[in-house]
Amino acid sequence: MTSSIGVFDSGVGGLTVLRAIRELMPALPVIYLADQANVPYGVRQLEEVRGFAIEITRYLINQGAKLIVVACNTASVAALKTLRLEFPEIPFVGMEPAVKPAAEQTHSGVVGVLATDVTFQGEVYASVVERFAHGVELLQSHCPGLVSQIEKGNLEGQETRAILENALHPMLEKGIDTVVLGCTHYPFVIPLIQQIVGPKVRVIDPAPAIALQVRRLLGSHGWLVDSHSPAEVRFITTGNRETFKRDMPIFIGETFGVAAAHWQNGRLI
Protein backbone atom coordinates (compact mmCIF):
# COMPACT_ATOMS: atom_id res chain seq x y z
CA MET A 1 0.00 0.00 0.00
CA THR A 2 1.35 3.46 -0.96
CA SER A 3 0.39 6.08 1.57
CA SER A 4 1.02 9.79 1.37
CA ILE A 5 2.38 11.67 4.34
CA GLY A 6 1.52 15.25 5.18
CA VAL A 7 4.21 17.75 6.17
CA PHE A 8 3.43 21.27 7.34
CA ASP A 9 5.13 24.40 8.60
CA SER A 10 4.36 28.09 8.83
CA GLY A 11 6.42 28.59 5.68
CA VAL A 12 9.51 27.26 3.93
CA GLY A 13 11.25 25.97 7.07
CA GLY A 14 9.67 22.53 6.83
CA LEU A 15 11.30 22.13 3.42
CA THR A 16 14.49 21.26 5.31
CA VAL A 17 12.62 18.28 6.76
CA LEU A 18 10.99 17.45 3.42
CA ARG A 19 14.42 17.48 1.80
CA ALA A 20 15.74 14.94 4.31
CA ILE A 21 12.65 12.74 3.90
CA ARG A 22 13.00 12.73 0.11
CA GLU A 23 16.71 11.89 0.31
CA LEU A 24 15.93 8.90 2.54
CA MET A 25 12.66 7.78 0.89
CA PRO A 26 12.37 9.19 -2.64
CA ALA A 27 9.42 6.91 -3.50
CA LEU A 28 7.27 8.26 -0.68
CA PRO A 29 4.39 10.51 -1.84
CA VAL A 30 4.29 13.73 0.18
CA ILE A 31 1.84 16.60 0.58
CA TYR A 32 3.57 19.75 1.87
CA LEU A 33 1.56 22.67 3.22
CA ALA A 34 3.15 26.05 3.94
CA ASP A 35 0.90 28.29 6.03
CA GLN A 36 2.53 31.44 4.69
CA ALA A 37 -0.57 33.52 5.38
CA ASN A 38 0.36 33.23 9.07
CA VAL A 39 4.17 33.06 9.03
CA PRO A 40 6.00 33.35 11.40
CA TYR A 41 4.37 31.19 14.08
CA GLY A 42 7.07 32.05 16.59
CA VAL A 43 5.57 35.46 17.41
CA ARG A 44 2.00 34.17 17.86
CA GLN A 45 0.13 32.93 20.91
CA LEU A 46 0.22 29.18 21.56
CA GLU A 47 -3.55 28.88 21.39
CA GLU A 48 -3.62 30.51 17.96
CA VAL A 49 -0.88 28.24 16.59
CA ARG A 50 -2.69 25.22 18.05
CA GLY A 51 -5.80 26.19 16.12
CA PHE A 52 -3.83 26.48 12.89
CA ALA A 53 -2.22 23.08 13.45
CA ILE A 54 -5.52 21.29 14.13
CA GLU A 55 -7.15 22.66 10.99
CA ILE A 56 -4.08 22.03 8.80
CA THR A 57 -3.95 18.45 10.05
CA ARG A 58 -7.62 17.96 9.24
CA TYR A 59 -7.03 19.42 5.78
CA LEU A 60 -4.03 17.15 5.08
CA ILE A 61 -5.95 14.06 6.20
CA ASN A 62 -8.74 15.02 3.82
CA GLN A 63 -6.10 15.27 1.10
CA GLY A 64 -5.08 11.66 1.77
CA ALA A 65 -2.25 11.92 4.30
CA LYS A 66 -1.88 8.88 6.60
CA LEU A 67 0.96 10.26 8.72
CA ILE A 68 1.60 13.88 9.67
CA VAL A 69 4.98 15.54 10.20
CA VAL A 70 4.72 18.74 12.22
CA ALA A 71 7.83 20.23 10.62
CA CYS A 72 7.83 23.29 12.86
CA ASN A 73 9.25 23.55 16.36
CA THR A 74 6.75 26.21 17.41
CA ALA A 75 3.76 24.20 16.19
CA SER A 76 5.15 21.08 17.87
CA VAL A 77 5.38 22.95 21.17
CA ALA A 78 1.91 24.43 20.77
CA ALA A 79 -0.05 21.53 19.36
CA LEU A 80 1.60 18.12 19.17
CA LYS A 81 0.03 16.77 22.35
CA THR A 82 -3.40 18.10 21.31
CA LEU A 83 -3.07 16.69 17.79
CA ARG A 84 -2.39 13.20 19.09
CA LEU A 85 -5.54 13.41 21.25
CA GLU A 86 -7.66 14.96 18.49
CA PHE A 87 -6.57 12.48 15.79
CA PRO A 88 -5.71 9.24 17.66
CA GLU A 89 -5.71 7.15 14.48
CA ILE A 90 -2.95 9.25 12.86
CA PRO A 91 0.78 8.80 13.61
CA PHE A 92 2.55 12.13 14.21
CA VAL A 93 6.20 13.12 14.09
CA GLY A 94 7.10 16.41 15.73
CA MET A 95 10.19 18.50 16.33
CA GLU A 96 12.22 18.98 19.48
CA PRO A 97 15.55 20.80 19.86
CA ALA A 98 18.46 18.36 19.58
CA VAL A 99 19.76 19.04 23.08
CA LYS A 100 20.47 15.35 23.75
CA PRO A 101 23.04 14.78 20.97
CA ALA A 102 24.56 18.19 21.66
CA ALA A 103 25.01 17.38 25.36
CA GLU A 104 26.52 14.01 24.48
CA GLN A 105 28.98 15.40 21.96
CA THR A 106 30.14 18.70 23.45
CA HIS A 107 33.70 18.84 24.74
CA SER A 108 33.61 22.37 26.13
CA GLY A 109 30.34 21.79 27.98
CA VAL A 110 28.89 24.95 26.43
CA VAL A 111 26.16 24.64 23.78
CA GLY A 112 24.34 27.33 21.81
CA VAL A 113 20.64 26.90 21.02
CA LEU A 114 18.92 28.97 18.32
CA ALA A 115 15.12 28.78 18.43
CA THR A 116 11.97 30.88 18.68
CA ASP A 117 10.70 32.39 21.93
CA VAL A 118 7.74 30.00 21.92
CA THR A 119 10.06 27.00 21.63
CA PHE A 120 12.17 28.17 24.57
CA GLN A 121 9.06 28.74 26.69
CA GLY A 122 7.44 25.40 25.89
CA GLU A 123 7.23 22.18 27.87
CA VAL A 124 9.08 20.22 25.18
CA TYR A 125 12.22 22.32 25.50
CA ALA A 126 12.04 22.33 29.30
CA SER A 127 11.71 18.54 29.24
CA VAL A 128 14.71 17.88 27.00
CA VAL A 129 16.82 20.29 29.05
CA GLU A 130 15.81 18.58 32.31
CA ARG A 131 16.47 15.09 30.90
CA PHE A 132 19.63 15.58 28.89
CA ALA A 133 21.47 18.82 29.70
CA HIS A 134 22.99 17.89 33.07
CA GLY A 135 26.40 19.50 33.43
CA VAL A 136 26.01 21.44 30.20
CA GLU A 137 25.62 25.20 29.93
CA LEU A 138 23.00 26.15 27.34
CA LEU A 139 23.19 29.61 25.77
CA GLN A 140 19.98 30.65 24.04
CA SER A 141 19.01 33.12 21.32
CA HIS A 142 15.72 33.51 19.48
CA CYS A 143 17.35 35.33 16.51
CA PRO A 144 14.62 37.96 16.00
CA GLY A 145 13.90 38.52 12.33
CA LEU A 146 15.76 35.48 11.04
CA VAL A 147 12.69 33.50 9.95
CA SER A 148 11.44 36.50 7.97
CA GLN A 149 14.78 36.88 6.19
CA ILE A 150 14.82 33.19 5.29
CA GLU A 151 11.24 33.37 4.01
CA LYS A 152 12.44 36.11 1.63
CA GLY A 153 15.19 33.81 0.35
CA ASN A 154 17.86 35.98 1.96
CA LEU A 155 20.17 33.17 3.10
CA GLU A 156 23.47 35.05 3.05
CA GLY A 157 22.77 38.80 2.90
CA GLN A 158 23.92 41.44 5.34
CA GLU A 159 20.68 41.48 7.34
CA THR A 160 20.80 37.72 7.85
CA ARG A 161 24.48 37.78 8.73
CA ALA A 162 23.94 40.56 11.28
CA ILE A 163 21.15 38.62 13.02
CA LEU A 164 23.34 35.53 13.28
CA GLU A 165 26.45 37.41 14.37
CA ASN A 166 24.45 39.13 17.15
CA ALA A 167 23.32 35.70 18.35
CA LEU A 168 26.53 33.73 17.89
CA HIS A 169 29.39 36.09 18.78
CA PRO A 170 28.42 36.26 22.50
CA MET A 171 28.12 32.46 22.50
CA LEU A 172 31.55 32.06 20.92
CA GLU A 173 33.04 34.33 23.58
CA LYS A 174 31.70 31.91 26.20
CA GLY A 175 33.19 28.85 24.53
CA ILE A 176 30.45 27.04 22.61
CA ASP A 177 31.59 24.10 20.52
CA THR A 178 28.10 23.03 19.38
CA VAL A 179 25.09 24.87 17.96
CA VAL A 180 21.60 23.36 18.08
CA LEU A 181 19.11 24.56 15.48
CA GLY A 182 15.68 24.63 17.16
CA CYS A 183 13.73 26.01 14.19
CA THR A 184 13.25 24.21 10.88
CA HIS A 185 14.00 27.40 8.95
CA TYR A 186 17.50 27.68 10.37
CA PRO A 187 19.23 24.78 8.53
CA PHE A 188 18.95 26.87 5.35
CA VAL A 189 21.59 29.20 6.80
CA ILE A 190 23.99 26.50 8.04
CA PRO A 191 26.67 27.64 5.53
CA LEU A 192 26.49 31.16 6.93
CA ILE A 193 26.49 29.90 10.51
CA GLN A 194 29.59 27.82 9.75
CA GLN A 195 31.30 30.89 8.31
CA ILE A 196 30.65 32.75 11.55
CA VAL A 197 31.47 30.02 14.09
CA GLY A 198 34.32 28.34 12.20
CA PRO A 199 35.08 24.68 11.48
CA LYS A 200 35.63 23.66 15.10
CA VAL A 201 32.00 24.29 16.09
CA ARG A 202 29.51 21.56 15.27
CA VAL A 203 26.09 22.60 13.94
CA ILE A 204 23.28 20.09 14.49
CA ASP A 205 20.57 19.87 11.83
CA PRO A 206 17.58 17.93 13.23
CA ALA A 207 16.08 17.05 9.82
CA PRO A 208 17.91 13.73 9.19
CA ALA A 209 16.77 12.35 12.56
CA ILE A 210 13.18 13.35 11.76
CA ALA A 211 13.37 11.53 8.43
CA LEU A 212 14.60 8.39 10.20
CA GLN A 213 11.68 8.58 12.65
CA VAL A 214 9.24 8.92 9.73
CA ARG A 215 10.74 5.79 8.15
CA ARG A 216 10.47 3.87 11.43
CA LEU A 217 6.81 4.78 11.83
CA LEU A 218 5.97 3.98 8.22
CA GLY A 219 7.68 0.62 8.60
CA SER A 220 5.76 -0.20 11.76
CA HIS A 221 2.49 0.43 9.88
CA GLY A 222 3.54 -1.47 6.76
CA TRP A 223 3.51 1.70 4.65
CA LEU A 224 7.11 1.78 3.42
CA VAL A 225 7.53 1.92 -0.36
CA ASP A 226 10.13 -0.49 -1.77
CA SER A 227 11.24 1.63 -4.70
CA HIS A 228 13.76 4.31 -5.62
CA SER A 229 11.63 5.97 -8.28
CA PRO A 230 10.77 9.52 -7.18
CA ALA A 231 7.16 9.88 -6.07
CA GLU A 232 4.82 12.82 -6.44
CA VAL A 233 5.31 15.75 -4.08
CA ARG A 234 2.34 18.12 -3.86
CA PHE A 235 2.92 21.64 -2.60
CA ILE A 236 0.20 23.85 -1.15
CA THR A 237 0.52 27.34 0.31
CA THR A 238 -1.90 29.66 2.08
CA GLY A 239 0.21 32.57 0.83
CA ASN A 240 1.26 33.68 -2.65
CA ARG A 241 1.76 30.53 -4.69
CA GLU A 242 3.73 32.28 -7.45
CA THR A 243 6.22 33.63 -4.92
CA PHE A 244 6.52 30.20 -3.30
CA LYS A 245 7.10 28.57 -6.69
CA ARG A 246 9.62 31.23 -7.71
CA ASP A 247 11.67 30.73 -4.55
CA MET A 248 11.66 26.91 -4.60
CA PRO A 249 15.06 26.59 -6.35
CA ILE A 250 16.64 28.62 -3.52
CA PHE A 251 15.43 26.13 -0.93
CA ILE A 252 15.24 22.71 -2.62
CA GLY A 253 17.07 23.19 -5.90
CA GLU A 254 14.11 22.49 -8.18
CA THR A 255 10.66 23.79 -9.04
CA PHE A 256 7.26 22.15 -8.62
CA GLY A 257 3.69 23.27 -9.20
CA VAL A 258 2.04 24.91 -6.22
CA ALA A 259 -1.65 24.83 -5.29
CA ALA A 260 -3.42 27.38 -3.12
CA ALA A 261 -5.44 26.95 0.06
CA HIS A 262 -7.24 29.78 1.82
CA TRP A 263 -8.31 30.46 5.39
CA GLN A 264 -12.00 31.25 5.75
CA ASN A 265 -13.59 31.59 9.20
CA GLY A 266 -10.89 29.43 10.76
CA ARG A 267 -11.17 26.67 8.15
CA LEU A 268 -8.88 25.80 5.23
CA ILE A 269 -10.51 25.56 1.85
C-alpha positions as CSV (number, residue, x, y, z in Angstrom):
1,M,0.0,0.0,0.0
2,T,1.3,3.5,-1.0
3,S,0.4,6.1,1.6
4,S,1.0,9.8,1.4
5,I,2.4,11.7,4.3
6,G,1.5,15.2,5.2
7,V,4.2,17.7,6.2
8,F,3.4,21.3,7.3
9,D,5.1,24.4,8.6
10,S,4.4,28.1,8.8
11,G,6.4,28.6,5.7
12,V,9.5,27.3,3.9
13,G,11.2,26.0,7.1
14,G,9.7,22.5,6.8
15,L,11.3,22.1,3.4
16,T,14.5,21.3,5.3
17,V,12.6,18.3,6.8
18,L,11.0,17.4,3.4
19,R,14.4,17.5,1.8
20,A,15.7,14.9,4.3
21,I,12.6,12.7,3.9
22,R,13.0,12.7,0.1
23,E,16.7,11.9,0.3
24,L,15.9,8.9,2.5
25,M,12.7,7.8,0.9
26,P,12.4,9.2,-2.6
27,A,9.4,6.9,-3.5
28,L,7.3,8.3,-0.7
29,P,4.4,10.5,-1.8
30,V,4.3,13.7,0.2
31,I,1.8,16.6,0.6
32,Y,3.6,19.8,1.9
33,L,1.6,22.7,3.2
34,A,3.2,26.1,3.9
35,D,0.9,28.3,6.0
36,Q,2.5,31.4,4.7
37,A,-0.6,33.5,5.4
38,N,0.4,33.2,9.1
39,V,4.2,33.1,9.0
40,P,6.0,33.3,11.4
41,Y,4.4,31.2,14.1
42,G,7.1,32.1,16.6
43,V,5.6,35.5,17.4
44,R,2.0,34.2,17.9
45,Q,0.1,32.9,20.9
46,L,0.2,29.2,21.6
47,E,-3.5,28.9,21.4
48,E,-3.6,30.5,18.0
49,V,-0.9,28.2,16.6
50,R,-2.7,25.2,18.1
51,G,-5.8,26.2,16.1
52,F,-3.8,26.5,12.9
53,A,-2.2,23.1,13.5
54,I,-5.5,21.3,14.1
55,E,-7.2,22.7,11.0
56,I,-4.1,22.0,8.8
57,T,-3.9,18.4,10.1
58,R,-7.6,18.0,9.2
59,Y,-7.0,19.4,5.8
60,L,-4.0,17.2,5.1
61,I,-5.9,14.1,6.2
62,N,-8.7,15.0,3.8
63,Q,-6.1,15.3,1.1
64,G,-5.1,11.7,1.8
65,A,-2.2,11.9,4.3
66,K,-1.9,8.9,6.6
67,L,1.0,10.3,8.7
68,I,1.6,13.9,9.7
69,V,5.0,15.5,10.2
70,V,4.7,18.7,12.2
71,A,7.8,20.2,10.6
72,C,7.8,23.3,12.9
73,N,9.3,23.5,16.4
74,T,6.7,26.2,17.4
75,A,3.8,24.2,16.2
76,S,5.2,21.1,17.9
77,V,5.4,23.0,21.2
78,A,1.9,24.4,20.8
79,A,0.0,21.5,19.4
80,L,1.6,18.1,19.2
81,K,0.0,16.8,22.4
82,T,-3.4,18.1,21.3
83,L,-3.1,16.7,17.8
84,R,-2.4,13.2,19.1
85,L,-5.5,13.4,21.2
86,E,-7.7,15.0,18.5
87,F,-6.6,12.5,15.8
88,P,-5.7,9.2,17.7
89,E,-5.7,7.1,14.5
90,I,-2.9,9.3,12.9
91,P,0.8,8.8,13.6
92,F,2.5,12.1,14.2
93,V,6.2,13.1,14.1
94,G,7.1,16.4,15.7
95,M,10.2,18.5,16.3
96,E,12.2,19.0,19.5
97,P,15.5,20.8,19.9
98,A,18.5,18.4,19.6
99,V,19.8,19.0,23.1
100,K,20.5,15.4,23.8
101,P,23.0,14.8,21.0
102,A,24.6,18.2,21.7
103,A,25.0,17.4,25.4
104,E,26.5,14.0,24.5
105,Q,29.0,15.4,22.0
106,T,30.1,18.7,23.4
107,H,33.7,18.8,24.7
108,S,33.6,22.4,26.1
109,G,30.3,21.8,28.0
110,V,28.9,25.0,26.4
111,V,26.2,24.6,23.8
112,G,24.3,27.3,21.8
113,V,20.6,26.9,21.0
114,L,18.9,29.0,18.3
115,A,15.1,28.8,18.4
116,T,12.0,30.9,18.7
117,D,10.7,32.4,21.9
118,V,7.7,30.0,21.9
119,T,10.1,27.0,21.6
120,F,12.2,28.2,24.6
121,Q,9.1,28.7,26.7
122,G,7.4,25.4,25.9
123,E,7.2,22.2,27.9
124,V,9.1,20.2,25.2
125,Y,12.2,22.3,25.5
126,A,12.0,22.3,29.3
127,S,11.7,18.5,29.2
128,V,14.7,17.9,27.0
129,V,16.8,20.3,29.1
130,E,15.8,18.6,32.3
131,R,16.5,15.1,30.9
132,F,19.6,15.6,28.9
133,A,21.5,18.8,29.7
134,H,23.0,17.9,33.1
135,G,26.4,19.5,33.4
136,V,26.0,21.4,30.2
137,E,25.6,25.2,29.9
138,L,23.0,26.2,27.3
139,L,23.2,29.6,25.8
140,Q,20.0,30.7,24.0
141,S,19.0,33.1,21.3
142,H,15.7,33.5,19.5
143,C,17.4,35.3,16.5
144,P,14.6,38.0,16.0
145,G,13.9,38.5,12.3
146,L,15.8,35.5,11.0
147,V,12.7,33.5,9.9
148,S,11.4,36.5,8.0
149,Q,14.8,36.9,6.2
150,I,14.8,33.2,5.3
151,E,11.2,33.4,4.0
152,K,12.4,36.1,1.6
153,G,15.2,33.8,0.3
154,N,17.9,36.0,2.0
155,L,20.2,33.2,3.1
156,E,23.5,35.0,3.1
157,G,22.8,38.8,2.9
158,Q,23.9,41.4,5.3
159,E,20.7,41.5,7.3
160,T,20.8,37.7,7.8
161,R,24.5,37.8,8.7
162,A,23.9,40.6,11.3
163,I,21.1,38.6,13.0
164,L,23.3,35.5,13.3
165,E,26.4,37.4,14.4
166,N,24.5,39.1,17.1
167,A,23.3,35.7,18.4
168,L,26.5,33.7,17.9
169,H,29.4,36.1,18.8
170,P,28.4,36.3,22.5
171,M,28.1,32.5,22.5
172,L,31.5,32.1,20.9
173,E,33.0,34.3,23.6
174,K,31.7,31.9,26.2
175,G,33.2,28.9,24.5
176,I,30.5,27.0,22.6
177,D,31.6,24.1,20.5
178,T,28.1,23.0,19.4
179,V,25.1,24.9,18.0
180,V,21.6,23.4,18.1
181,L,19.1,24.6,15.5
182,G,15.7,24.6,17.2
183,C,13.7,26.0,14.2
184,T,13.2,24.2,10.9
185,H,14.0,27.4,8.9
186,Y,17.5,27.7,10.4
187,P,19.2,24.8,8.5
188,F,18.9,26.9,5.4
189,V,21.6,29.2,6.8
190,I,24.0,26.5,8.0
191,P,26.7,27.6,5.5
192,L,26.5,31.2,6.9
193,I,26.5,29.9,10.5
194,Q,29.6,27.8,9.8
195,Q,31.3,30.9,8.3
196,I,30.6,32.8,11.6
197,V,31.5,30.0,14.1
198,G,34.3,28.3,12.2
199,P,35.1,24.7,11.5
200,K,35.6,23.7,15.1
201,V,32.0,24.3,16.1
202,R,29.5,21.6,15.3
203,V,26.1,22.6,13.9
204,I,23.3,20.1,14.5
205,D,20.6,19.9,11.8
206,P,17.6,17.9,13.2
207,A,16.1,17.0,9.8
208,P,17.9,13.7,9.2
209,A,16.8,12.4,12.6
210,I,13.2,13.3,11.8
211,A,13.4,11.5,8.4
212,L,14.6,8.4,10.2
213,Q,11.7,8.6,12.6
214,V,9.2,8.9,9.7
215,R,10.7,5.8,8.2
216,R,10.5,3.9,11.4
217,L,6.8,4.8,11.8
218,L,6.0,4.0,8.2
219,G,7.7,0.6,8.6
220,S,5.8,-0.2,11.8
221,H,2.5,0.4,9.9
222,G,3.5,-1.5,6.8
223,W,3.5,1.7,4.7
224,L,7.1,1.8,3.4
225,V,7.5,1.9,-0.4
226,D,10.1,-0.5,-1.8
227,S,11.2,1.6,-4.7
228,H,13.8,4.3,-5.6
229,S,11.6,6.0,-8.3
230,P,10.8,9.5,-7.2
231,A,7.2,9.9,-6.1
232,E,4.8,12.8,-6.4
233,V,5.3,15.8,-4.1
234,R,2.3,18.1,-3.9
235,F,2.9,21.6,-2.6
236,I,0.2,23.9,-1.2
237,T,0.5,27.3,0.3
238,T,-1.9,29.7,2.1
239,G,0.2,32.6,0.8
240,N,1.3,33.7,-2.6
241,R,1.8,30.5,-4.7
242,E,3.7,32.3,-7.4
243,T,6.2,33.6,-4.9
244,F,6.5,30.2,-3.3
245,K,7.1,28.6,-6.7
246,R,9.6,31.2,-7.7
247,D,11.7,30.7,-4.5
248,M,11.7,26.9,-4.6
249,P,15.1,26.6,-6.4
250,I,16.6,28.6,-3.5
251,F,15.4,26.1,-0.9
252,I,15.2,22.7,-2.6
253,G,17.1,23.2,-5.9
254,E,14.1,22.5,-8.2
255,T,10.7,23.8,-9.0
256,F,7.3,22.1,-8.6
257,G,3.7,23.3,-9.2
258,V,2.0,24.9,-6.2
259,A,-1.7,24.8,-5.3
260,A,-3.4,27.4,-3.1
261,A,-5.4,27.0,0.1
262,H,-7.2,29.8,1.8
263,W,-8.3,30.5,5.4
264,Q,-12.0,31.2,5.8
265,N,-13.6,31.6,9.2
266,G,-10.9,29.4,10.8
267,R,-11.2,26.7,8.1
268,L,-8.9,25.8,5.2
269,I,-10.5,25.6,1.8
